[in-house]
Amino acid sequence: MEEPTRKLGGPQEHIFTTTVRTWDKAKAYARENRKQPTPAEQKLWQYLRASKLGAKFRRQHAINFFIVDFICLEAKLIIELDGEIHATPDQSEYDVGRTFTLKELGYRELRFTNQQVLNQLDEVLATIAENLKVNTLEYPLGSPSFWRGGRG
């Protein structure tokens, strides 16, 4: 029997990646960031939105107690854009710990500088597209028995 296609939609469209309490604290910050993106975020979003790369992305999405710039939940792929502040030792150390935690939660992360997005967009998009093809999880959402039609 052929395995069903696993696309987001219906109940899977509303995947909760943080607690209600954490989201209540973070949502204003996330919404403000969506309203006032950096030039690099705005430029990249024009190519990620509306599934233009063949996958649905969200922006300024809360995962655990972090807000990521962009995420494709189906592929568990996070895209972060780094400005100059990420070059400072304290921020760099924070980013390493954040990346570690997100990997522990099963996410993959791609990091690009703002300058890469603004000046080398074709290469950035090619890297993202290539990483969307690599899905390391056999069952990216839900339990394996759900996809096989089992009871769980």
SEDRENSE-229179 format. One record per residue: residue in one letter; y, x, z of N, C-alpha, C, CB in turn; residue number from 0. Coordinates in nm, 3 decimals. Glycine has a CB too. Example, Ala and Ser with C-alpha at 12.3 -4.5 7.8 and 13.67 -1.06 7.14 Angstrom:
// SEDRENSE-229179
PT,A,-0.569,1.319,0.780,-0.450,1.230,0.780,-0.330,1.320,0.780,-0.447,1.131,0.905,0
PT,S,-0.225,1.285,0.708,-0.106,1.367,0.714,0.003,1.290,0.787,-0.060,1.408,0.572,1
END
This chain:
// SEDRENSE-229179
PT,M,-0.118,0.084,0.000,0.000,0.000,0.000,0.124,0.089,0.000,0.000,-0.096,0.122,0
PT,E,0.220,0.052,-0.080,0.342,0.131,-0.090,0.430,0.108,0.032,0.418,0.096,-0.218,1
PT,E,0.487,0.217,0.081,0.574,0.210,0.199,0.706,0.144,0.162,0.598,0.351,0.259,2
PT,P,0.758,0.054,0.247,0.884,-0.014,0.216,1.001,0.084,0.215,0.911,-0.125,0.317,3
PT,T,1.101,0.053,0.133,1.222,0.134,0.129,1.297,0.114,0.260,1.311,0.095,0.007,4
PT,R,1.346,0.224,0.317,1.415,0.218,0.446,1.564,0.236,0.424,1.361,0.325,0.543,5
PT,K,1.630,0.129,0.390,1.775,0.134,0.375,1.838,0.057,0.489,1.820,0.077,0.238,6
PT,L,1.958,0.098,0.526,2.030,0.025,0.629,2.071,-0.111,0.574,2.155,0.104,0.677,7
PT,G,2.074,-0.206,0.659,2.112,-0.341,0.623,2.057,-0.433,0.729,2.059,-0.381,0.481,8
PT,G,2.114,-0.548,0.740,2.067,-0.641,0.843,2.080,-0.580,0.980,1.922,-0.681,0.817,9
PT,P,1.977,-0.597,1.065,1.987,-0.547,1.203,2.005,-0.396,1.211,1.864,-0.586,1.280,10
PT,Q,1.950,-0.321,1.116,1.964,-0.175,1.121,2.106,-0.129,1.092,1.869,-0.111,1.022,11
PT,E,2.186,-0.216,1.036,2.325,-0.181,1.005,2.403,-0.153,1.133,2.391,-0.294,0.926,12
PT,H,2.363,-0.213,1.243,2.435,-0.202,1.369,2.356,-0.114,1.466,2.461,-0.341,1.431,13
PT,I,2.356,0.014,1.438,2.285,0.109,1.521,2.381,0.158,1.629,2.229,0.227,1.437,14
PT,F,2.339,0.146,1.752,2.423,0.189,1.862,2.390,0.334,1.895,2.404,0.098,1.986,15
PT,T,2.490,0.418,1.891,2.470,0.561,1.913,2.539,0.610,2.039,2.519,0.640,1.794,16
PT,T,2.590,0.516,2.117,2.654,0.551,2.243,2.645,0.429,2.335,2.802,0.596,2.223,17
PT,T,2.680,0.447,2.459,2.678,0.335,2.553,2.805,0.252,2.538,2.663,0.386,2.698,18
PT,V,2.799,0.130,2.588,2.916,0.043,2.583,3.031,0.105,2.663,2.882,-0.098,2.638,19
PT,R,3.000,0.159,2.779,3.102,0.220,2.864,3.171,0.338,2.791,3.039,0.270,2.998,20
PT,T,3.092,0.423,2.729,3.149,0.537,2.656,3.232,0.489,2.538,3.039,0.632,2.608,21
PT,W,3.181,0.390,2.465,3.255,0.338,2.350,3.387,0.275,2.394,3.171,0.236,2.274,22
PT,D,3.386,0.204,2.505,3.510,0.145,2.555,3.617,0.252,2.580,3.484,0.066,2.684,23
PT,K,3.573,0.369,2.626,3.667,0.478,2.651,3.710,0.548,2.522,3.605,0.580,2.746,24
PT,A,3.623,0.553,2.423,3.647,0.633,2.303,3.705,0.555,2.186,3.520,0.698,2.260,25
PT,K,3.690,0.422,2.186,3.724,0.347,2.064,3.872,0.358,2.024,3.689,0.202,2.084,26
PT,A,3.962,0.360,2.120,4.104,0.372,2.084,4.132,0.506,2.016,4.193,0.357,2.210,27
PT,Y,4.070,0.611,2.068,4.087,0.745,2.009,4.028,0.748,1.868,4.019,0.852,2.096,28
PT,A,3.909,0.692,1.851,3.844,0.690,1.720,3.928,0.608,1.620,3.701,0.631,1.730,29
PT,R,3.976,0.495,1.662,4.056,0.410,1.573,4.186,0.479,1.534,4.086,0.275,1.640,30
PT,E,4.248,0.546,1.629,4.372,0.618,1.598,4.344,0.729,1.497,4.433,0.678,1.727,31
PT,N,4.233,0.800,1.514,4.196,0.905,1.418,4.168,0.848,1.279,4.074,0.982,1.467,32
PT,R,4.111,0.729,1.273,4.087,0.666,1.143,4.219,0.627,1.077,3.996,0.542,1.158,33
PT,K,4.317,0.585,1.158,4.446,0.544,1.105,4.531,0.662,1.061,4.522,0.463,1.207,34
PT,Q,4.513,0.778,1.126,4.594,0.895,1.096,4.505,1.017,1.067,4.690,0.925,1.212,35
PT,P,4.432,1.014,0.957,4.345,1.128,0.927,4.425,1.250,0.882,4.244,1.089,0.818,36
PT,T,4.363,1.366,0.896,4.425,1.487,0.841,4.417,1.477,0.689,4.353,1.618,0.895,37
PT,P,4.496,1.556,0.617,4.487,1.554,0.471,4.344,1.583,0.421,4.584,1.655,0.411,38
PT,A,4.275,1.675,0.487,4.138,1.708,0.446,4.044,1.590,0.471,4.088,1.833,0.521,39
PT,E,4.057,1.524,0.586,3.973,1.407,0.615,3.999,1.296,0.513,3.999,1.356,0.758,40
PT,Q,4.125,1.273,0.483,4.160,1.168,0.386,4.101,1.198,0.249,4.313,1.155,0.375,41
PT,K,4.110,1.323,0.207,4.059,1.361,0.076,3.907,1.346,0.070,4.098,1.506,0.042,42
PT,L,3.836,1.395,0.171,3.691,1.386,0.172,3.645,1.241,0.182,3.633,1.467,0.287,43
PT,W,3.714,1.160,0.262,3.675,1.021,0.279,3.678,0.945,0.146,3.767,0.953,0.379,44
PT,Q,3.769,0.981,0.057,3.776,0.914,-0.073,3.648,0.935,-0.154,3.896,0.965,-0.151,45
PT,Y,3.575,1.042,-0.127,3.450,1.071,-0.197,3.326,1.025,-0.120,3.439,1.220,-0.224,46
PT,L,3.340,1.001,0.010,3.226,0.957,0.090,3.220,0.804,0.102,3.233,1.018,0.229,47
PT,R,3.335,0.739,0.100,3.340,0.594,0.122,3.269,0.518,0.012,3.485,0.547,0.133,48
PT,A,3.228,0.399,0.044,3.164,0.307,-0.052,3.039,0.368,-0.116,3.263,0.267,-0.161,49
PT,S,2.969,0.451,-0.042,2.841,0.509,-0.087,2.853,0.585,-0.219,2.737,0.401,-0.100,50
PT,K,2.965,0.650,-0.242,2.986,0.721,-0.368,2.889,0.837,-0.389,3.126,0.772,-0.374,51
PT,L,2.835,0.892,-0.280,2.735,0.998,-0.293,2.593,0.943,-0.279,2.760,1.107,-0.187,52
PT,G,2.582,0.811,-0.285,2.451,0.748,-0.276,2.404,0.719,-0.134,2.352,0.834,-0.341,53
PT,A,2.491,0.735,-0.036,2.457,0.707,0.104,2.582,0.654,0.173,2.403,0.836,0.176,54
PT,K,2.559,0.568,0.272,2.671,0.510,0.346,2.715,0.606,0.456,2.632,0.374,0.406,55
PT,F,2.844,0.631,0.460,2.903,0.713,0.565,2.997,0.629,0.650,2.979,0.834,0.505,56
PT,R,3.008,0.666,0.774,3.108,0.612,0.866,3.199,0.727,0.904,3.041,0.546,0.993,57
PT,R,3.320,0.695,0.947,3.411,0.801,0.993,3.454,0.773,1.135,3.534,0.811,0.900,58
PT,Q,3.481,0.882,1.207,3.522,0.875,1.348,3.425,0.786,1.425,3.667,0.822,1.360,59
PT,H,3.299,0.826,1.423,3.190,0.748,1.484,3.144,0.814,1.614,3.071,0.734,1.385,60
PT,A,3.125,0.733,1.718,3.082,0.785,1.848,2.931,0.803,1.851,3.126,0.690,1.961,61
PT,I,2.890,0.923,1.892,2.750,0.953,1.918,2.746,1.013,2.057,2.688,1.051,1.810,62
PT,N,2.670,0.946,2.144,2.665,0.988,2.284,2.810,0.987,2.335,2.597,1.130,2.300,63
PT,F,2.862,1.101,2.379,3.002,1.103,2.425,3.091,1.186,2.332,3.011,1.158,2.567,64
PT,F,3.046,1.204,2.207,3.124,1.275,2.106,3.169,1.177,1.998,3.041,1.390,2.044,65
PT,I,3.279,1.210,1.933,3.321,1.137,1.814,3.313,1.235,1.699,3.467,1.077,1.829,66
PT,V,3.231,1.199,1.600,3.213,1.288,1.485,3.305,1.242,1.372,3.065,1.289,1.438,67
PT,D,3.345,1.336,1.287,3.435,1.302,1.178,3.370,1.204,1.081,3.478,1.429,1.104,68
PT,F,3.251,1.239,1.031,3.179,1.155,0.936,3.031,1.159,0.970,3.204,1.200,0.789,69
PT,I,2.961,1.049,0.945,2.817,1.047,0.966,2.750,0.953,0.867,2.783,1.006,1.110,70
PT,C,2.636,0.998,0.818,2.544,0.912,0.745,2.430,0.885,0.843,2.493,0.978,0.608,71
PT,L,2.424,0.765,0.898,2.323,0.733,0.999,2.182,0.738,0.940,2.350,0.596,1.059,72
PT,E,2.166,0.691,0.818,2.034,0.688,0.757,1.974,0.828,0.746,2.040,0.623,0.620,73
PT,A,2.056,0.926,0.709,2.008,1.064,0.696,2.028,1.145,0.823,2.079,1.133,0.582,74
PT,K,2.092,1.084,0.924,2.126,1.154,1.049,2.203,1.283,1.019,1.998,1.185,1.130,75
PT,L,2.296,1.273,0.926,2.376,1.387,0.880,2.521,1.369,0.923,2.366,1.404,0.727,76
PT,I,2.570,1.464,1.001,2.708,1.466,1.050,2.787,1.567,0.967,2.714,1.501,1.203,77
PT,I,2.910,1.532,0.934,3.000,1.624,0.866,3.123,1.639,0.953,3.038,1.573,0.722,78
PT,E,3.154,1.763,0.987,3.270,1.794,1.068,3.366,1.880,0.986,3.229,1.867,1.199,79
PT,L,3.495,1.847,0.996,3.599,1.926,0.932,3.677,1.998,1.041,3.693,1.837,0.844,80
PT,D,3.689,2.128,1.024,3.751,2.211,1.126,3.886,2.263,1.082,3.660,2.327,1.161,81
PT,G,3.987,2.235,1.164,4.119,2.294,1.145,4.127,2.426,1.217,4.228,2.198,1.195,82
PT,E,4.245,2.482,1.224,4.265,2.615,1.283,4.227,2.622,1.431,4.409,2.657,1.268,83
PT,I,4.239,2.512,1.503,4.208,2.513,1.646,4.062,2.551,1.672,4.238,2.375,1.706,84
PT,H,3.975,2.524,1.576,3.832,2.553,1.595,3.804,2.703,1.592,3.750,2.483,1.488,85
PT,A,3.902,2.783,1.555,3.885,2.929,1.554,3.912,2.991,1.692,3.977,2.993,1.450,86
PT,T,3.970,2.914,1.783,3.999,2.969,1.917,3.868,2.983,1.995,4.100,2.877,1.994,87
PT,P,3.860,3.082,2.084,3.735,3.104,2.159,3.689,2.983,2.239,3.753,3.220,2.252,88
PT,D,3.780,2.917,2.309,3.740,2.802,2.390,3.686,2.688,2.303,3.858,2.752,2.472,89
PT,Q,3.755,2.657,2.195,3.711,2.549,2.108,3.581,2.586,2.037,3.820,2.516,2.003,90
PT,S,3.570,2.711,1.998,3.447,2.757,1.932,3.327,2.743,2.025,3.463,2.903,1.887,91
PT,E,3.345,2.779,2.152,3.238,2.765,2.251,3.202,2.618,2.270,3.280,2.828,2.385,92
PT,Y,3.301,2.532,2.277,3.278,2.388,2.290,3.199,2.336,2.170,3.412,2.312,2.304,93
PT,D,3.239,2.379,2.048,3.172,2.334,1.926,3.024,2.373,1.925,3.242,2.392,1.803,94
PT,V,2.993,2.493,1.974,2.853,2.539,1.979,2.772,2.448,2.071,2.845,2.687,2.029,95
PT,G,2.825,2.416,2.186,2.756,2.328,2.279,2.740,2.187,2.224,2.830,2.323,2.411,96
PT,R,2.843,2.139,2.158,2.840,2.006,2.097,2.735,1.999,1.988,2.979,1.969,2.039,97
PT,T,2.732,2.101,1.902,2.633,2.107,1.795,2.492,2.110,1.853,2.656,2.230,1.706,98
PT,F,2.473,2.187,1.958,2.341,2.194,2.023,2.298,2.056,2.072,2.345,2.294,2.141,99
PT,T,2.388,1.986,2.139,2.355,1.852,2.191,2.323,1.755,2.078,2.472,1.798,2.276,100
PT,L,2.402,1.757,1.972,2.377,1.667,1.859,2.244,1.698,1.791,2.491,1.677,1.758,101
PT,K,2.209,1.827,1.781,2.078,1.863,1.725,1.965,1.815,1.814,2.069,2.015,1.704,102
PT,E,1.985,1.825,1.944,1.885,1.776,2.039,1.864,1.625,2.022,1.926,1.808,2.183,103
PT,L,1.966,1.554,1.981,1.956,1.410,1.958,1.899,1.377,1.820,2.094,1.346,1.973,104
PT,G,1.869,1.481,1.741,1.806,1.461,1.611,1.898,1.459,1.491,1.732,1.336,1.613,105
PT,Y,2.024,1.498,1.511,2.120,1.498,1.401,2.131,1.636,1.338,2.257,1.452,1.450,106
PT,R,2.163,1.637,1.210,2.197,1.761,1.140,2.348,1.761,1.122,2.122,1.774,1.001,107
PT,E,2.407,1.881,1.120,2.553,1.890,1.113,2.594,1.991,1.007,2.612,1.930,1.250,108
PT,L,2.689,1.950,0.927,2.754,2.040,0.832,2.898,2.057,0.876,2.745,1.986,0.684,109
PT,R,2.944,2.181,0.876,3.083,2.208,0.913,3.155,2.273,0.795,3.091,2.300,1.039,110
PT,F,3.273,2.222,0.768,3.359,2.277,0.665,3.498,2.295,0.724,3.363,2.186,0.538,111
PT,T,3.569,2.394,0.676,3.708,2.407,0.717,3.792,2.309,0.635,3.759,2.554,0.699,112
PT,N,3.907,2.275,0.687,3.999,2.191,0.611,4.032,2.255,0.477,4.128,2.165,0.691,113
PT,Q,4.047,2.387,0.477,4.081,2.459,0.354,3.970,2.448,0.249,4.109,2.606,0.384,114
PT,Q,3.845,2.450,0.294,3.735,2.433,0.198,3.743,2.297,0.130,3.599,2.448,0.269,115
PT,V,3.771,2.192,0.208,3.780,2.058,0.150,3.898,2.049,0.055,3.793,1.952,0.262,116
PT,L,4.010,2.106,0.094,4.130,2.096,0.012,4.124,2.183,-0.113,4.251,2.133,0.093,117
PT,N,4.053,2.297,-0.107,4.057,2.394,-0.217,3.924,2.412,-0.290,4.102,2.525,-0.166,118
PT,Q,3.814,2.370,-0.231,3.682,2.388,-0.292,3.600,2.260,-0.280,3.607,2.507,-0.226,119
PT,L,3.660,2.149,-0.313,3.598,2.019,-0.291,3.465,2.005,-0.365,3.691,1.910,-0.335,120
PT,D,3.455,2.054,-0.488,3.330,2.041,-0.563,3.214,2.106,-0.489,3.345,2.102,-0.702,121
PT,E,3.237,2.224,-0.432,3.131,2.293,-0.358,3.094,2.217,-0.230,3.175,2.437,-0.324,122
PT,V,3.194,2.162,-0.162,3.171,2.084,-0.041,3.086,1.961,-0.074,3.304,2.041,0.024,123
PT,L,3.124,1.888,-0.178,3.049,1.768,-0.217,2.907,1.801,-0.260,3.121,1.695,-0.329,124
PT,A,2.890,1.913,-0.329,2.756,1.955,-0.372,2.668,1.986,-0.250,2.764,2.078,-0.465,125
PT,T,2.725,2.051,-0.150,2.650,2.083,-0.028,2.611,1.955,0.045,2.733,2.174,0.065,126
PT,I,2.702,1.861,0.054,2.672,1.734,0.120,2.562,1.660,0.044,2.799,1.646,0.130,127
PT,A,2.577,1.651,-0.087,2.477,1.581,-0.169,2.340,1.643,-0.154,2.519,1.581,-0.317,128
PT,E,2.334,1.774,-0.153,2.206,1.845,-0.137,2.144,1.814,-0.001,2.225,1.997,-0.154,129
PT,N,2.226,1.809,0.101,2.175,1.780,0.236,2.135,1.634,0.253,2.279,1.817,0.339,130
PT,L,2.191,1.546,0.174,2.148,1.407,0.179,2.007,1.391,0.123,2.246,1.317,0.102,131
PT,K,1.968,1.480,0.033,1.834,1.476,-0.025,1.728,1.521,0.073,1.828,1.562,-0.150,132
PT,V,1.770,1.604,0.169,1.676,1.661,0.266,1.675,1.569,0.387,1.715,1.807,0.306,133
PT,N,1.570,1.493,0.399,1.556,1.407,0.517,1.436,1.457,0.593,1.541,1.255,0.478,134
PT,T,1.462,1.524,0.703,1.355,1.588,0.778,1.275,1.489,0.863,1.412,1.695,0.867,135
PT,L,1.323,1.367,0.874,1.253,1.268,0.956,1.172,1.174,0.867,1.352,1.188,1.043,136
PT,E,1.045,1.155,0.900,0.962,1.065,0.823,1.012,0.921,0.837,0.817,1.075,0.866,137
PT,Y,1.055,0.885,0.956,1.105,0.751,0.984,1.242,0.766,1.051,1.005,0.669,1.075,138
PT,P,1.349,0.768,0.972,1.479,0.798,1.029,1.532,0.695,1.127,1.576,0.813,0.921,139
PT,L,1.492,0.570,1.118,1.545,0.467,1.206,1.430,0.384,1.260,1.648,0.377,1.132,140
PT,G,1.424,0.365,1.389,1.323,0.280,1.448,1.190,0.351,1.463,1.305,0.156,1.366,141
PT,S,1.092,0.279,1.510,0.961,0.339,1.534,0.878,0.339,1.407,0.887,0.265,1.646,142
PT,P,0.782,0.433,1.394,0.697,0.436,1.275,0.621,0.305,1.254,0.598,0.551,1.286,143
PT,S,0.577,0.241,1.361,0.501,0.117,1.345,0.588,0.006,1.285,0.445,0.072,1.480,144
PT,F,0.719,0.009,1.311,0.807,-0.091,1.251,0.801,-0.083,1.099,0.951,-0.073,1.299,145
PT,W,0.806,0.040,1.045,0.807,0.056,0.900,0.672,0.025,0.839,0.848,0.198,0.865,146
PT,R,0.566,0.036,0.916,0.432,0.003,0.867,0.398,-0.144,0.892,0.328,0.092,0.933,147
PT,G,0.488,-0.216,0.955,0.465,-0.357,0.982,0.383,-0.380,1.108,0.396,-0.421,0.865,148
PT,G,0.372,-0.278,1.191,0.293,-0.290,1.314,0.371,-0.354,1.427,0.244,-0.152,1.358,149
PT,R,0.307,-0.361,1.542,0.367,-0.429,1.656,0.451,-0.336,1.742,0.259,-0.491,1.741,150
PT,G,0.447,-0.206,1.723,0.532,-0.118,1.803,0.469,-0.041,1.910,0.634,-0.193,1.861,151
END
